[in-house]
Amino acid sequence: MTRPGFRRGRPGGASAKAAEGGDGFLSTSLFSQAQILHLMKNEFARARRHGVPLGCALLQVDRLHQLVDLHGVELRQAVRTALAQLVRDKTRGADLLGTMNDDRYLLLLPHTELAQTHVVAARLQQLFADLEIKVDGRELALSLSIGITACSDQSTLFFDTFVAQAEAALEHALAHGGNQVVSFGQLQLQGGEPGGDAGREGAR
């Protein structure tokens, strides 16, 4: 089982072929919401069928809506481009990234357990803070919140429940100041309620 790594470039084979001009994340654009949810459904079914883990991370730039109102829609595209490039450079060829509603991004990590998913998410959060994103020549200080979950057994029955777990973790991160990675597993330790500080995992 491959642990999630961080590297530049991608291996040969199908990934390299896609990068040369195929659709979706491996080319110049991200998977659409419909595409990434379809891929997630397939990966979730495969994980349950073969008993392998699947990690999921839902990413959102803190206060992006307000910042877009202030600096213009060019900021939204600059963020999308920078975030897509960061994930492309720092994750494996098998990992999948697509857009969701409300300026959120869904990252699928096949063969990845929860602890490994947290490593990936925390690294991406740190690296995003170091990016230089400029609008009209002005560099903006941006931060990233990430909600994560993973399934490694048969307890999660439906893929939409899997998505909801990542959403709950992200909402907790945003409600507690943002700029952090929160695991749904930590929320479960609180009795499943996305409140309090027990579910907070600060940026590392």
C-alpha positions as CSV (number, residue, x, y, z in Angstrom):
1,M,0.0,0.0,0.0
2,T,1.5,3.3,-1.1
3,R,1.7,6.1,1.5
4,P,0.8,9.5,0.3
5,G,3.8,11.4,-0.9
6,F,4.7,14.9,-2.1
7,R,6.7,15.2,-5.2
8,R,7.0,17.3,-8.4
9,G,5.8,15.8,-11.6
10,R,3.9,12.6,-12.2
11,P,4.9,9.1,-13.3
12,G,4.3,7.8,-16.8
13,G,1.4,5.8,-18.0
14,A,-2.2,7.0,-17.9
15,S,-1.4,9.9,-15.6
16,A,1.2,11.3,-18.0
17,K,-1.1,10.8,-20.9
18,A,-3.8,12.7,-19.2
19,A,-1.4,15.5,-18.3
20,E,-0.6,16.0,-21.9
21,G,-4.1,17.1,-22.8
22,G,-6.8,14.9,-21.2
23,D,-9.7,16.3,-19.3
24,G,-9.9,17.2,-15.6
25,F,-7.4,17.8,-12.9
26,L,-4.3,16.4,-14.7
27,S,-4.6,19.0,-17.5
28,T,-5.1,22.7,-17.2
29,S,-8.5,22.5,-15.4
30,L,-10.0,20.8,-12.3
31,F,-12.6,18.1,-12.4
32,S,-16.1,19.6,-12.3
33,Q,-18.4,18.9,-9.3
34,A,-20.3,16.2,-11.3
35,Q,-17.0,14.6,-12.4
36,I,-15.4,14.5,-8.9
37,L,-18.5,13.2,-7.3
38,H,-18.7,10.5,-9.9
39,L,-15.1,9.6,-9.4
40,M,-15.6,9.6,-5.6
41,K,-18.6,7.2,-6.0
42,N,-16.4,4.8,-8.0
43,E,-13.4,5.1,-5.6
44,F,-15.7,4.6,-2.6
45,A,-17.3,1.5,-4.1
46,R,-13.8,0.1,-4.9
47,A,-12.6,0.8,-1.4
48,R,-15.5,-1.1,0.1
49,R,-15.3,-3.9,-2.4
50,H,-11.6,-4.6,-1.9
51,G,-11.3,-3.5,1.8
52,V,-8.8,-0.7,1.1
53,P,-8.8,2.7,2.8
54,L,-9.9,6.0,1.1
55,G,-9.1,9.4,2.3
56,C,-11.1,12.6,1.6
57,A,-10.3,16.2,2.1
58,L,-12.5,19.2,1.6
59,L,-10.6,22.5,1.1
60,Q,-11.8,26.1,1.4
61,V,-9.8,29.3,1.4
62,D,-10.8,31.3,4.5
63,R,-13.0,34.4,3.9
64,L,-12.7,34.0,0.1
65,H,-16.2,35.3,-0.5
66,Q,-15.5,38.5,1.3
67,L,-12.1,38.9,-0.3
68,V,-13.6,38.4,-3.8
69,D,-16.2,41.2,-3.0
70,L,-13.3,43.4,-2.0
71,H,-10.7,42.6,-4.7
72,G,-12.8,41.3,-7.6
73,V,-13.4,38.0,-9.3
74,E,-9.9,37.8,-10.5
75,L,-8.9,36.7,-7.0
76,R,-11.2,33.6,-7.3
77,Q,-9.4,32.5,-10.5
78,A,-6.0,33.2,-9.0
79,V,-6.8,31.1,-6.0
80,R,-8.1,28.3,-8.1
81,T,-5.1,28.2,-10.3
82,A,-2.6,28.4,-7.4
83,L,-4.4,25.7,-5.4
84,A,-4.7,23.4,-8.3
85,Q,-1.0,23.7,-9.1
86,L,-0.1,23.2,-5.5
87,V,-2.1,19.9,-5.2
88,R,-0.9,18.8,-8.6
89,D,2.8,19.3,-7.6
90,K,2.5,17.9,-4.1
91,T,0.3,14.8,-4.3
92,R,0.4,11.5,-6.1
93,G,-0.7,10.8,-9.6
94,A,-3.6,8.7,-8.3
95,D,-5.1,11.5,-6.2
96,L,-8.0,13.4,-7.6
97,L,-9.1,17.1,-7.2
98,G,-12.3,18.7,-8.2
99,T,-14.4,21.8,-7.6
100,M,-17.5,21.8,-5.3
101,N,-20.1,24.5,-4.5
102,D,-19.2,27.6,-2.5
103,D,-15.5,27.8,-3.6
104,R,-14.7,24.4,-2.1
105,Y,-12.4,21.7,-3.5
106,L,-12.7,18.0,-3.0
107,L,-9.5,15.9,-2.9
108,L,-9.7,12.1,-3.0
109,L,-6.8,10.1,-1.7
110,P,-7.1,6.4,-2.7
111,H,-5.4,3.8,-0.5
112,T,-5.0,6.4,2.3
113,E,-5.9,6.1,5.9
114,L,-7.0,8.9,8.2
115,A,-3.6,9.6,9.7
116,Q,-2.0,9.7,6.3
117,T,-4.8,12.0,5.0
118,H,-4.1,14.4,7.9
119,V,-0.4,14.4,6.9
120,V,-1.3,15.4,3.3
121,A,-3.9,18.0,4.4
122,A,-1.5,19.6,7.0
123,R,1.3,19.8,4.4
124,L,-1.0,21.4,1.8
125,Q,-2.3,23.9,4.3
126,Q,1.3,24.9,5.3
127,L,2.4,25.2,1.7
128,F,-0.7,27.2,0.7
129,A,0.1,29.8,3.3
130,D,3.5,30.3,1.6
131,L,2.1,30.9,-1.9
132,E,2.3,34.3,-3.5
133,I,-1.1,35.2,-4.8
134,K,-1.4,38.7,-6.2
135,V,-4.3,40.8,-7.4
136,D,-3.6,44.1,-9.2
137,G,0.0,43.7,-8.1
138,R,-0.9,43.3,-4.4
139,E,0.1,40.2,-2.6
140,L,-2.6,38.8,-0.3
141,A,-2.1,36.8,2.8
142,L,-4.5,33.8,2.5
143,S,-5.1,30.8,4.7
144,L,-6.8,27.4,4.1
145,S,-9.2,25.4,6.1
146,I,-9.5,21.6,5.5
147,G,-12.0,19.0,6.7
148,I,-10.9,15.4,6.4
149,T,-12.3,12.0,6.7
150,A,-11.3,8.4,5.7
151,C,-12.9,5.0,5.5
152,S,-10.9,1.9,6.2
153,D,-13.7,-0.6,7.0
154,Q,-17.3,-1.2,6.1
155,S,-18.8,1.1,8.7
156,T,-19.5,4.0,6.2
157,L,-22.3,2.6,3.9
158,F,-22.9,5.4,1.4
159,F,-20.5,7.7,-0.4
160,D,-22.7,10.8,0.2
161,T,-22.3,10.1,3.9
162,F,-18.6,10.2,3.3
163,V,-18.8,13.6,1.7
164,A,-21.0,14.8,4.6
165,Q,-18.4,13.8,7.1
166,A,-15.7,16.0,5.3
167,E,-18.2,18.8,5.2
168,A,-19.0,18.6,8.9
169,A,-15.2,18.7,9.7
170,L,-14.7,21.7,7.4
171,E,-17.6,23.6,8.9
172,H,-16.1,23.0,12.3
173,A,-12.8,24.4,11.1
174,L,-14.4,27.5,9.7
175,A,-16.6,28.1,12.8
176,H,-13.5,28.0,15.0
177,G,-11.4,30.6,13.2
178,G,-10.3,28.8,10.1
179,N,-6.7,28.2,9.1
180,Q,-6.7,24.6,10.4
181,V,-7.2,21.0,9.6
182,V,-10.1,19.2,11.3
183,S,-10.8,15.5,11.2
184,F,-14.3,14.1,11.3
185,G,-12.9,11.3,13.5
186,Q,-12.2,13.9,16.2
187,L,-15.8,15.2,15.9
188,Q,-17.0,11.6,16.5
189,L,-15.1,11.5,19.8
190,Q,-17.3,14.4,20.9
191,G,-20.4,12.4,20.3
192,G,-20.7,13.4,16.6
193,E,-21.5,17.1,17.3
194,P,-19.4,19.6,15.4
195,G,-18.9,21.9,18.4
196,G,-16.4,22.6,21.2
197,D,-12.6,22.5,20.9
198,A,-12.0,18.7,21.1
199,G,-12.4,18.4,17.3
200,R,-9.9,21.1,16.6
201,E,-6.6,20.2,15.0
202,G,-4.5,23.3,14.5
203,A,-2.3,24.0,11.6
204,R,1.0,22.2,11.7
